[in-house]
Amino acid sequence: MMNTPMKNFIDVAMGREKADLVIKGGNVINVYTGEIEVADIAIVDGYIAGVGDYDGDVVVDACGKYISPGFIDGHCHVESTMLSPVNFAMEVMPCGTTTCICDPHEIANVCGVAGVNYMVEESEKAPLDAIYMAPSCVPATPYENNGATIDSADIANMLDDNCYGVGEFMNAPGVVYCDPEVLEKLRVAKERGVVIDGHYPLADSKALNAYIGAGITTDHECLDIVDAMNKIRRGMYVLMREGSATRNVRDLIRLVTPRTIRRLVFCTDDKQVHDLKSIGHIDNNIKIAVSLGVSTIDAITIATLNAAECYKLEDRGVIAPGKIADLVIIDDLADFNILEVYKKGVLVAKDKKALFGGKAEPTSAVMSSVHCDVMKASDMELKLSSDTIRIIGLEPHNVSTKSLVRTVNVENGKYVHVDGDGFSKICVVERHKNTGNIGIALLEGYDIKGGAVALSVAHDSHNIIACGDNDEDIAIAINEIRRVGGGMTAVKNGKIYDTLELPIAGLMSDRDSSYIGEYTTKLNKFAYDELHVNTDAEAFMTLSFLSLVVIPELKISDRGLFDYSSFAFVPVEVS
């Protein structure tokens, strides 16, 4: 609650004293009622004292403009932008985002609790409210090797120290089949009364009952409208995601009805910086929803009040007395150009530029995180005794895949690529403990030709993932990631084109957003133009999700090919 002395606040609200700041004469969007009121907003010590007719020591003329509550991202991974927390804040606040619910399980899978602490501490250097959830599943499953483990005792300590709730519970089988450690994590969360985020695509009815009854209240992994409605019916909030590789707002837009709208929240989940720069953040979710027929006020309600209530943030999400003065000034509801952004009554962004700075200062605990041997081309060979094998099939613009059975070319007991066969080789190299593990399989729908790409961002354990059409270039790409200590790279005909270095846990850079944006754009363009990667796939980020074994149907970890439906490893060859 506010630090303002109650008498001073009441005197300002009553008009007996001037406000610190008055934003005057704007069209105030009331997300409680769906109305637009022409009114002044009086602010004292960063909080809204009143909406009506006020005078202030500083007056900002907002006549003819629209004023919205600050937008809230209901679920995001800062690490996926490849920006450090302070640089992330500088990128999203000009888009109108003033609060983010952040799940740091990416860096936690590499660096453990020390990684979470780094994220929290650096976020405090920026005005953005980065609200961190304690990562629930580190490792996400026992089916891959990662860099650290976070147990129930760690979660209890983080909740008592610097985390607000519990992050996405990807280990859904652990919940419904009563794994003792999973139940203990849920217990410590429920004991503290905190929000627990979910992650359970296509749950059947009884499993969903068990999952929700265990205290999990949100889900951003709704693969279709039926899945989403089943979750709303049982009391969940559904998070409508618009990231880089996964974009669900269009698929789920029919959820926005008078009866269901209050159970919807917007999120970005995983979004690369070049998309933040070109299409925006939560403001992009709003624009897409409006373009599909949702009223602007309803879309803003999803982005503000709904998110605040979902996450029990009673001090924000609306323009009303006693709430934090997180405000977005917009030119008009048609063009939806964001002119100014206020955080706790302070102007933090204007004309799409942040008015604050900061410097990334990573600690030694999150650096030097790549530990594996130099690879040879022969290490990348896919040895086979049969020409009928399981293949990962990409689905356009989604993180889910298909489990396919195909006939391939086998010579001397190993797969040999044939031009036009439609297959690419995908490899996952363990990079945390130098186990020597390499998972190898084939991929359909990526279509890379004449080279390879690799990156150290591979959800959720973040080993090195590489894809190419020949073993030599795949090995070169992996070795380049090893050399720079994490990053993303592209190789063509034996030569490295360029590499974006990501020294912070192999996930993030300490450079600014312009640098990251230019590099990711350049590398993606090279992948499409020179390596002929299918443009229906996000060249690098799509690969980063192919090791996410908690998503249907067929994925790959450093330990091999994994089938989601049986939740078990399966051989590449089909018997």
C-alpha positions in Angstrom: 0.0 0.0 0.0 1.0 3.6 -0.4 3.6 5.3 1.8 1.8 8.6 1.6 0.5 9.8 5.0 -3.2 9.2 5.0 -4.1 12.8 5.9 -2.1 14.2 3.0 -3.7 11.7 0.6 -7.2 12.5 1.8 -6.5 16.3 1.6 -5.5 15.9 -2.0 -8.4 13.6 -2.8 -10.8 16.2 -1.3 -9.1 19.1 -3.2 -7.9 20.8 0.0 -4.3 20.4 -1.1 -2.8 20.4 -4.6 -1.7 17.1 -6.1 2.0 16.5 -7.0 0.9 15.9 -10.6 -2.4 16.3 -12.4 -3.0 14.8 -15.9 -5.7 17.1 -17.0 -8.7 16.7 -19.3 -8.0 13.3 -20.8 -10.4 10.6 -21.9 -10.0 8.3 -18.9 -10.6 4.6 -19.7 -12.6 3.0 -16.9 -12.0 -0.7 -17.0 -14.5 -1.3 -14.2 -17.4 -0.1 -16.2 -16.3 0.1 -19.8 -16.9 3.8 -19.8 -14.7 6.7 -21.0 -14.8 9.7 -18.7 -13.3 13.1 -19.5 -11.6 13.9 -16.2 -8.4 14.9 -14.4 -6.2 12.4 -12.7 -4.6 13.6 -9.4 -1.4 11.9 -8.3 0.4 12.1 -5.0 3.5 10.2 -4.1 3.0 7.9 -7.1 -0.6 7.0 -6.3 -3.9 8.1 -7.7 -5.6 10.4 -5.2 -8.7 11.1 -7.3 -10.3 11.1 -10.7 -12.4 14.2 -11.4 -11.6 18.0 -11.2 -8.2 18.7 -9.7 -5.3 21.2 -9.5 -1.7 20.2 -9.1 1.8 21.6 -8.7 2.6 20.1 -12.1 -0.1 19.9 -14.8 0.0 17.8 -18.0 -2.5 18.6 -20.7 -4.1 15.4 -22.0 -7.1 16.9 -23.7 -8.3 14.8 -26.6 -6.0 12.0 -25.7 -6.9 8.6 -24.1 -5.5 7.4 -20.8 -5.3 3.7 -19.9 -4.0 1.9 -16.9 -0.5 0.5 -17.5 -0.4 -2.8 -19.3 0.5 -6.0 -17.5 2.3 -9.0 -19.1 0.8 -12.0 -17.4 3.7 -14.4 -18.1 7.1 -13.8 -19.7 10.6 -15.0 -19.7 13.0 -12.0 -19.8 15.8 -14.3 -20.9 14.0 -15.1 -24.1 14.5 -11.5 -25.3 18.2 -12.1 -24.9 18.3 -8.8 -23.0 19.5 -8.3 -19.5 16.6 -7.2 -17.1 17.5 -3.5 -17.2 17.7 -3.4 -21.0 14.4 -5.4 -21.2 12.7 -2.7 -19.1 14.0 0.0 -21.5 12.4 -1.9 -24.4 9.0 -2.8 -23.0 8.1 0.3 -21.0 7.7 2.5 -24.1 5.2 0.0 -25.3 3.0 0.8 -22.3 4.0 -2.2 -20.1 4.5 -1.2 -16.5 4.3 -4.6 -14.8 5.6 -8.0 -15.9 5.0 -11.4 -14.2 8.5 -12.9 -14.8 9.3 -16.6 -14.6 13.1 -16.9 -14.5 13.2 -20.7 -15.0 15.4 -20.3 -18.1 18.4 -18.9 -16.2 17.5 -21.1 -13.2 18.0 -24.2 -15.3 21.5 -23.0 -16.0 22.5 -21.3 -12.8 20.0 -22.3 -10.2 19.0 -19.9 -7.4 22.0 -17.7 -8.1 20.5 -17.0 -11.5 17.1 -16.0 -10.0 18.9 -13.7 -7.6 20.7 -12.0 -10.4 17.5 -11.4 -12.3 15.7 -9.9 -9.3 18.6 -7.7 -8.3 19.3 -6.3 -11.7 15.6 -5.6 -12.3 15.6 -3.3 -9.3 17.7 -0.9 -11.3 14.8 -0.1 -13.6 11.3 1.4 -12.9 9.5 -1.6 -14.4 7.7 -3.7 -11.8 9.3 -7.1 -12.7 7.5 -9.5 -10.4 9.4 -12.7 -10.2 7.9 -16.2 -9.7 9.9 -18.9 -8.1 10.7 -21.5 -10.8 8.7 -24.6 -10.1 10.3 -27.2 -12.4 14.1 -27.0 -12.4 14.8 -29.3 -14.1 11.5 -29.3 -16.0 11.6 -33.1 -16.1 14.1 -35.9 -15.3 14.4 -36.6 -19.0 17.2 -34.1 -19.8 20.4 -32.8 -18.2 20.4 -29.2 -17.0 22.7 -27.1 -14.9 21.0 -26.9 -11.5 18.2 -28.2 -9.3 15.6 -26.1 -7.4 13.8 -28.1 -4.8 10.8 -27.4 -2.5 13.1 -25.9 0.2 14.6 -23.5 -2.3 11.1 -22.5 -3.5 10.1 -21.9 0.2 13.2 -19.7 0.7 12.6 -17.7 -2.5 8.9 -17.1 -1.6 10.0 -15.8 1.8 12.8 -13.7 0.2 12.3 -12.2 -3.3 9.7 -14.1 -5.3 6.0 -13.4 -5.5 4.5 -16.7 -6.5 5.4 -20.0 -8.2 6.1 -20.2 -11.9 4.6 -22.5 -14.5 4.1 -26.0 -13.3 5.3 -27.9 -16.3 5.6 -31.2 -14.5 1.9 -31.9 -14.8 2.4 -35.7 -14.6 4.2 -35.1 -11.3 1.1 -33.3 -10.0 -1.6 -35.7 -11.1 0.4 -38.8 -10.1 1.4 -37.3 -6.8 5.2 -37.1 -6.9 6.2 -36.4 -3.3 8.6 -33.5 -4.1 6.0 -31.9 -6.5 3.4 -32.1 -3.8 5.7 -30.5 -1.3 6.3 -27.6 -3.7 2.6 -27.2 -4.0 2.2 -27.3 -0.3 4.7 -24.6 0.5 3.0 -22.4 -2.2 -0.5 -23.0 -0.9 0.7 -22.4 2.7 1.8 -18.9 1.7 -1.4 -18.2 -0.4 0.5 -17.3 -3.5 -0.4 -17.7 -7.2 0.8 -20.8 -8.9 1.1 -20.7 -12.7 0.2 -23.6 -14.9 1.4 -25.3 -18.0 -0.8 -28.3 -19.0 -1.7 -28.6 -22.7 -4.6 -30.9 -23.6 -5.3 -32.2 -20.1 -8.1 -34.7 -19.9 -11.1 -33.8 -17.7 -10.0 -35.7 -14.5 -6.4 -34.7 -14.8 -7.5 -31.1 -15.2 -9.7 -31.3 -12.1 -6.7 -32.7 -10.1 -4.3 -30.0 -11.5 -6.6 -27.1 -10.7 -7.6 -28.6 -7.3 -3.9 -28.7 -6.4 -4.0 -24.9 -6.5 -2.8 -24.1 -10.0 -4.9 -21.2 -11.4 -3.5 -20.1 -14.8 -2.4 -21.6 -18.1 -0.8 -20.1 -21.2 -0.5 -23.4 -23.0 -3.9 -23.7 -24.6 -3.5 -25.3 -28.0 -7.0 -24.8 -29.2 -10.3 -23.2 -28.2 -11.7 -26.4 -26.7 -8.7 -26.8 -24.4 -9.0 -23.2 -23.3 -12.7 -23.4 -22.6 -12.3 -26.6 -20.5 -9.8 -24.7 -18.3 -12.1 -21.6 -18.0 -15.0 -23.8 -17.1 -13.1 -25.2 -14.2 -12.0 -21.8 -12.9 -8.6 -21.1 -14.5 -7.5 -17.9 -16.1 -6.4 -18.5 -19.7 -3.4 -16.4 -20.8 -3.6 -15.4 -24.5 -0.1 -15.5 -25.7 1.6 -13.6 -28.5 5.3 -14.4 -28.6 7.7 -14.9 -31.4 7.5 -18.6 -32.1 4.1 -19.1 -30.6 1.1 -16.8 -31.4 -2.2 -17.8 -30.0 -4.4 -14.7 -29.8 -5.9 -15.3 -33.2 -6.6 -19.0 -32.3 -8.2 -18.1 -29.0 -10.0 -14.9 -29.9 -13.5 -16.5 -29.8 -13.0 -16.8 -26.0 -13.7 -13.1 -25.7 -17.4 -13.1 -24.9 -19.3 -11.3 -22.2 -19.4 -14.4 -20.0 -15.7 -15.4 -20.4 -13.8 -12.2 -20.9 -13.0 -11.7 -17.2 -11.0 -15.0 -17.2 -8.6 -13.9 -19.9 -5.2 -12.3 -19.6 -2.6 -11.3 -22.2 1.0 -12.5 -22.1 4.1 -12.8 -24.4 5.9 -15.8 -22.8 8.9 -15.8 -25.2 9.5 -12.9 -27.5 12.7 -11.9 -29.3 13.9 -8.3 -29.3 13.5 -7.8 -33.0 9.8 -8.5 -32.6 9.6 -6.2 -29.6 11.1 -3.4 -31.7 9.0 -4.1 -34.8 5.6 -5.0 -33.4 5.7 -4.2 -29.7 4.8 -6.0 -26.5 1.4 -6.3 -24.8 0.2 -3.4 -26.9 0.6 -5.8 -29.8 -1.8 -8.3 -28.2 -4.3 -5.5 -27.8 -4.0 -4.4 -31.4 -4.4 -7.9 -32.7 -7.5 -8.5 -30.5 -9.0 -5.2 -31.7 -8.3 -6.1 -35.4 -10.3 -9.3 -34.9 -13.4 -7.5 -33.6 -12.8 -7.1 -29.8 -13.6 -3.6 -28.5 -10.6 -1.6 -27.6 -11.8 -1.2 -24.0 -12.4 -4.9 -23.6 -8.9 -5.6 -25.0 -7.4 -3.0 -22.5 -9.4 -4.7 -19.7 -7.8 -8.0 -20.5 -4.3 -6.3 -20.5 -4.9 -4.5 -17.2 -7.7 -5.3 -14.7 -7.9 -9.0 -15.6 -4.1 -9.5 -15.2 -4.1 -7.6 -11.9 -6.9 -9.6 -10.4 -5.5 -12.9 -11.7 -2.2 -12.2 -9.9 -3.8 -10.7 -6.8 -2.2 -7.3 -7.5 -4.8 -5.2 -5.8 -2.8 -2.0 -6.1 -2.9 -1.6 -10.0 -4.7 -2.4 -13.2 -7.2 0.4 -13.0 -7.4 4.2 -12.9 -9.0 4.7 -9.4 -8.2 6.2 -6.0 -5.5 4.4 -4.1 -4.0 2.6 -7.1 -0.5 3.0 -8.3 -0.3 5.8 -11.0 0.7 3.5 -13.8 -0.7 5.3 -16.8 -0.4 5.1 -20.6 -1.4 8.1 -22.7 -2.6 7.1 -26.2 -3.3 9.4 -29.2 -6.6 7.7 -30.1 -8.3 4.3 -29.9 -8.0 3.7 -33.7 -4.3 4.2 -34.3 -3.4 3.3 -30.7 -0.1 5.1 -30.8 1.5 5.3 -27.3 2.7 8.8 -26.6 3.7 8.7 -22.9 4.0 6.2 -20.2 4.0 7.0 -16.4 5.2 4.6 -13.7 4.2 5.5 -10.2 3.4 9.0 -11.5 6.8 9.5 -13.1 7.2 9.9 -16.9 9.4 6.9 -17.9 8.8 6.8 -21.7 7.9 9.3 -24.4 7.5 8.9 -28.1 8.5 5.2 -27.9 11.8 5.9 -26.1 12.7 5.1 -22.5 13.6 8.1 -20.4 15.7 6.1 -18.0 18.9 4.2 -18.4 20.9 1.4 -16.7 23.8 -0.9 -17.2 23.8 -4.7 -17.2 26.2 -5.9 -14.5 26.2 -9.7 -14.6 27.7 -11.5 -11.6 30.3 -14.3 -12.0 27.6 -16.8 -11.0 25.9 -16.4 -14.4 28.9 -16.3 -16.6 31.1 -19.0 -18.2 28.3 -21.6 -18.4 29.2 -23.7 -21.4 31.1 -26.9 -20.6 31.5 -29.5 -23.3 34.2 -31.0 -25.5 35.0 -30.0 -29.1 32.7 -31.8 -31.5 33.8 -33.7 -34.6 31.6 -34.3 -37.7 31.5 -38.0 -36.9 29.9 -37.2 -33.5 26.9 -36.0 -35.4 26.2 -39.2 -37.3 22.7 -40.8 -36.9 23.4 -44.5 -36.8 20.5 -46.7 -38.1 19.7 -50.3 -38.8 16.4 -49.5 -40.3 15.2 -47.0 -42.9 11.8 -46.5 -41.2 12.2 -43.9 -38.4 10.3 -41.4 -36.2 10.8 -37.8 -37.3 9.8 -34.6 -35.6 7.3 -32.7 -37.8 7.2 -28.9 -37.4 3.8 -27.1 -37.1 3.8 -23.6 -38.4 4.0 -20.8 -35.8 3.6 -23.2 -32.9 5.8 -25.0 -30.3 3.9 -28.2 -30.6 5.1 -30.8 -33.2 3.9 -33.9 -34.8 5.3 -37.4 -34.4 5.8 -38.7 -38.0 7.0 -41.9 -39.4 9.1 -41.7 -42.6 11.4 -43.7 -44.8 14.9 -42.3 -45.1 18.2 -43.0 -46.9 20.5 -45.3 -45.0 24.0 -46.1 -46.2 26.6 -48.1 -44.2 24.5 -48.1 -41.1 23.8 -44.4 -40.9 21.4 -41.8 -42.3 22.7 -39.9 -45.4 21.0 -36.8 -46.5 19.7 -36.7 -50.0 18.8 -33.4 -51.7 15.1 -33.0 -51.7 14.3 -35.6 -49.0 12.8 -32.8 -46.9 14.7 -33.8 -43.7 17.2 -31.8 -41.6 19.3 -33.2 -38.8 18.8 -31.9 -35.3 21.2 -32.4 -32.5 21.2 -31.5 -28.8 24.6 -31.4 -27.0 24.7 -31.4 -23.2 26.6 -28.3 -22.1 26.4 -28.0 -18.3 28.4 -31.0 -16.9 30.3 -32.2 -20.0 28.5 -35.6 -19.9 29.2 -36.1 -23.6 25.5 -36.7 -24.2 24.3 -36.0 -27.8 20.7 -36.5 -28.9 20.3 -36.9 -32.6 17.2 -37.1 -34.8 15.6 -35.8 -38.0 13.3 -32.9 -38.5 10.7 -32.3 -41.2 9.5 -28.8 -42.3 12.6 -26.8 -41.4 14.3 -27.3 -44.8 17.8 -25.9 -44.1 20.2 -26.3 -47.1 23.9 -25.9 -47.4 24.8 -25.2 -43.8 23.8 -25.3 -40.1 22.6 -23.1 -37.3 23.1 -23.5 -33.5 22.3 -21.8 -30.3 22.6 -22.3 -26.5 19.0 -21.3 -25.9 17.1 -24.6 -25.9 14.1 -24.9 -23.5 14.1 -25.8 -20.8 17.5 -27.1 -19.9 19.3 -24.9 -22.4 21.8 -27.3 -23.9 23.2 -26.5 -27.3 20.8 -27.3 -30.1 21.9 -27.4 -33.7 20.2 -28.1 -37.1 21.7 -28.6 -40.5 21.9 -30.7 -43.6 25.5 -31.9 -43.1 27.5 -33.1 -40.2 30.6 -30.9 -40.8 28.7 -27.6 -40.6 26.7 -28.8 -37.6 29.9 -29.6 -35.7 31.4 -26.2 -36.7 28.3 -24.4 -35.4 28.3 -26.3 -32.1 32.0 -25.6 -31.6 31.4 -21.9 -32.2 28.8 -21.8 -29.5 31.3 -23.5 -27.2 34.1 -21.0 -28.1 32.1 -17.9 -27.3 30.5 -19.3 -24.1 26.9 -19.3 -25.5 25.0 -17.6 -28.3 23.5 -18.1 -31.7 25.4 -18.7 -34.9 25.0 -19.6 -38.6 27.4 -21.6 -40.8 27.4 -22.1 -44.6 29.7 -24.4 -46.5 32.2 -24.7 -43.7 32.4 -21.0 -42.9 30.9 -19.2 -39.9 28.8 -16.3 -41.1 28.4 -14.5 -37.8 27.7 -15.1 -34.1 25.7 -13.3 -31.5 27.4 -13.9 -28.2 25.2 -14.5 -25.2 27.6 -14.6 -22.2 25.0 -14.3 -19.4 24.1 -18.0 -18.8 24.3 -18.6 -22.5 20.9 -16.9 -22.7 21.4 -13.1 -22.6 23.7 -10.4 -23.7 24.9 -7.4 -21.7 24.6 -5.3 -24.9 21.6 -3.0 -25.6 18.5 -3.8 -27.5 19.6 -2.2 -30.8 22.7 -4.4 -30.9 20.7 -7.6 -30.1 17.9 -6.6 -32.5 20.3 -6.0 -35.4 22.1 -9.3 -34.8 19.0 -11.5 -34.5 17.5 -9.8 -37.6 20.7 -10.4 -39.5 21.1 -14.0 -38.4 17.4 -14.8 -39.2 17.7 -13.2 -42.6 20.8 -15.2 -43.4 19.0 -18.4 -42.3 16.2 -17.6 -44.7 18.0 -16.1 -47.6 21.2 -18.2 -47.7 20.3 -21.4 -45.9 16.7 -21.5 -47.3 15.1 -22.2 -43.9 11.3 -22.5 -44.2 9.8 -19.1 -43.6 6.9 -20.7 -41.7 9.4 -21.4 -38.9 11.1 -18.7 -36.8 14.6 -19.7 -37.8 16.2 -19.8 -34.4 13.5 -19.6 -31.8 11.6 -22.5 -33.3 14.6 -24.7 -32.8 14.9 -23.5 -29.2 11.5 -25.2 -28.4 12.2 -28.6 -30.1 13.9 -29.7 -26.9 10.9 -28.8 -24.7 9.7 -32.3 -23.8 6.7 -31.1 -21.9 5.0 -30.0 -25.1 3.3 -32.5 -27.6 4.1 -34.6 -29.6 7.7 -35.5 -30.3 10.8 -33.6 -29.0 14.5 -34.2 -28.5 16.7 -33.8 -25.4 20.4 -34.6 -24.9 19.3 -38.1 -23.9 17.3 -38.8 -27.1 13.9 -38.7 -28.7 11.0 -38.1 -26.4 7.3 -38.9 -27.0 4.8 -36.6 -25.1 1.8 -39.0 -25.3 3.6 -41.8 -23.5 5.9 -39.3 -21.6 8.8 -41.6 -22.3 11.9 -41.9 -24.5 11.3 -43.7 -27.8 13.8 -45.1 -30.3 14.4 -43.3 -33.5 13.8 -46.5 -35.4 10.3 -47.9 -35.7 10.3 -51.6 -35.1 
